[in-house]
Amino acid sequence: MTGFKLDIEGLKRQIEQKVKPRLLQGVQDGLKDHAPKAEQTMTDYIQEVVYNVYEPKVYRRTYKLLNSVRSEVDGNTLRVAVDPTGFSLTTDGVPYPYRVAGGNEEHPYEYPVDGAAFMNKRDWATKTAAEYKENAEQEGVLKRDLISAINRRLRGG
């Protein structure tokens, strides 16, 4: 009989040795490619839930929070968060961004003037995560970035 033999066990070994490492590296590449977009998404939510909510009367804004979003890729995990380095601390040692995110209930505010009130929590992280969950269930930018990076790796790039 003329033809060929397909050795499933040999094919499985080839996939494990050659394809799987490229897939995993492609995922990491895709997350790194996507990190600036994820940072921008979180920055947009900070603008929406913190800065667009009101105009302060007692202090001047530094907008430092907008410039503090950082990301890192560790294995197959992309972390996006506000870096609290350099922010002032509350009397109980909590960095200012955590106070804003958690609100007065989580981190009581030392009112700067009589009658001043601190707003409720302004949670940009949950809104960012919700957008990513919705994107993951659709044909979102993250999925496209991952597929593009995986394809580059599978083509030998």
C-alpha positions as CSV (number, residue, x, y, z in Angstrom):
1,M,0.0,0.0,0.0
2,T,1.3,3.4,-1.0
3,G,0.8,6.2,1.6
4,F,2.1,7.4,4.9
5,K,1.9,6.6,8.5
6,L,0.6,9.2,11.0
7,D,2.2,8.6,14.3
8,I,0.0,10.3,16.9
9,E,2.5,9.8,19.7
10,G,5.3,11.3,17.6
11,L,3.0,14.2,16.7
12,K,2.1,14.7,20.3
13,R,5.8,14.9,21.3
14,Q,6.5,17.4,18.5
15,I,3.6,19.6,19.7
16,E,4.9,19.4,23.3
17,Q,8.5,20.2,22.3
18,K,8.0,22.8,19.6
19,V,4.5,24.2,19.5
20,K,3.6,24.5,23.2
21,P,6.7,26.7,24.1
22,R,6.0,29.0,21.2
23,L,2.3,29.3,22.2
24,L,3.3,30.2,25.8
25,Q,5.9,32.7,24.6
26,G,3.3,34.1,22.2
27,V,0.9,34.7,25.1
28,Q,3.6,36.5,27.0
29,D,4.5,38.6,24.0
30,G,0.8,39.4,23.4
31,L,0.4,40.5,27.0
32,K,3.5,42.7,26.7
33,D,2.2,44.2,23.5
34,H,-1.2,44.9,25.1
35,A,0.1,46.3,28.4
36,P,0.2,50.0,27.3
37,K,-3.5,49.7,26.1
38,A,-4.5,48.2,29.5
39,E,-2.7,51.1,31.3
40,Q,-4.6,53.6,29.1
41,T,-7.9,51.8,29.9
42,M,-7.2,52.1,33.7
43,T,-6.1,55.7,33.2
44,D,-9.4,56.5,31.4
45,Y,-11.4,55.0,34.3
46,I,-9.4,57.0,36.8
47,Q,-10.2,60.2,34.8
48,E,-13.9,59.2,34.8
49,V,-14.5,58.1,38.4
50,V,-12.0,60.4,40.2
51,Y,-11.3,63.6,38.2
52,N,-14.6,64.0,36.3
53,V,-16.7,63.6,39.4
54,Y,-16.2,67.1,40.9
55,E,-14.0,70.1,40.9
56,P,-12.3,70.5,44.3
57,K,-12.7,73.8,46.1
58,V,-10.2,73.2,49.0
59,Y,-7.1,72.0,47.2
60,R,-5.4,72.0,43.8
61,R,-5.2,68.7,41.9
62,T,-1.8,67.4,41.0
63,Y,-3.1,64.8,38.6
64,K,-0.4,62.5,39.9
65,L,-2.8,59.6,40.1
66,L,-3.3,59.7,36.3
67,N,0.4,59.3,35.8
68,S,0.9,56.5,38.3
69,V,-0.6,53.5,36.4
70,R,1.9,50.8,35.7
71,S,1.8,47.3,34.3
72,E,4.0,44.2,34.4
73,V,3.8,40.8,32.8
74,D,4.8,37.8,34.9
75,G,4.5,34.5,33.1
76,N,1.0,34.4,31.6
77,T,-0.3,37.2,33.9
78,L,-0.7,40.9,33.1
79,R,-1.0,43.1,36.2
80,V,-2.2,46.7,35.8
81,A,-2.4,48.9,38.9
82,V,-1.6,52.3,40.4
83,D,1.9,52.4,41.8
84,P,1.5,54.0,45.2
85,T,5.2,55.0,45.4
86,G,5.7,58.7,46.1
87,F,2.2,59.4,47.3
88,S,1.5,60.8,50.8
89,L,0.3,58.4,53.4
90,T,-2.8,58.7,55.7
91,T,-2.3,58.7,59.5
92,D,-2.8,54.9,59.4
93,G,-0.1,54.5,56.8
94,V,-2.3,54.0,53.7
95,P,-1.1,55.5,50.4
96,Y,-3.4,58.2,49.0
97,P,-4.6,56.2,45.9
98,Y,-5.9,53.4,48.2
99,R,-7.9,56.0,50.2
100,V,-9.5,57.4,47.0
101,A,-10.3,53.9,45.7
102,G,-11.7,52.7,49.1
103,G,-13.4,55.9,50.2
104,N,-13.9,57.2,53.6
105,E,-15.5,54.0,54.9
106,E,-12.4,51.9,54.3
107,H,-9.8,54.6,55.0
108,P,-11.2,57.4,57.2
109,Y,-10.2,60.8,56.0
110,E,-8.7,63.6,58.1
111,Y,-10.9,66.4,57.0
112,P,-8.8,69.4,55.9
113,V,-11.4,72.0,56.9
114,D,-14.5,72.1,59.1
115,G,-17.5,70.8,57.2
116,A,-15.5,69.2,54.4
117,A,-16.6,65.7,53.4
118,F,-14.7,63.0,51.6
119,M,-16.4,61.3,48.8
120,N,-17.4,57.7,48.6
121,K,-15.1,55.2,47.1
122,R,-14.1,55.7,43.5
123,D,-13.1,52.3,42.3
124,W,-11.4,52.5,38.9
125,A,-9.9,49.0,39.2
126,T,-13.3,47.2,39.3
127,K,-14.5,49.1,36.2
128,T,-11.3,48.3,34.3
129,A,-11.6,44.6,35.2
130,A,-15.2,44.6,34.1
131,E,-14.3,46.0,30.7
132,Y,-11.6,43.3,30.3
133,K,-14.0,40.6,31.3
134,E,-16.5,41.8,28.7
135,N,-13.7,42.2,26.1
136,A,-12.5,38.6,26.7
137,E,-16.0,37.3,25.9
138,Q,-16.0,39.3,22.6
139,E,-13.6,39.9,19.8
140,G,-11.7,42.6,21.8
141,V,-8.3,44.2,21.5
142,L,-6.7,41.9,24.0
143,K,-7.7,38.8,22.1
144,R,-6.4,40.3,18.8
145,D,-3.1,41.2,20.4
146,L,-2.7,37.7,21.8
147,I,-3.6,36.0,18.5
148,S,-1.2,38.3,16.6
149,A,1.7,37.6,19.0
150,I,1.0,33.8,19.0
151,N,1.0,33.8,15.2
152,R,4.3,35.6,15.1
153,R,5.8,33.0,17.4
154,L,4.3,30.1,15.5
155,R,5.8,31.5,12.2
156,G,9.2,31.5,14.0
157,G,9.3,35.2,14.9
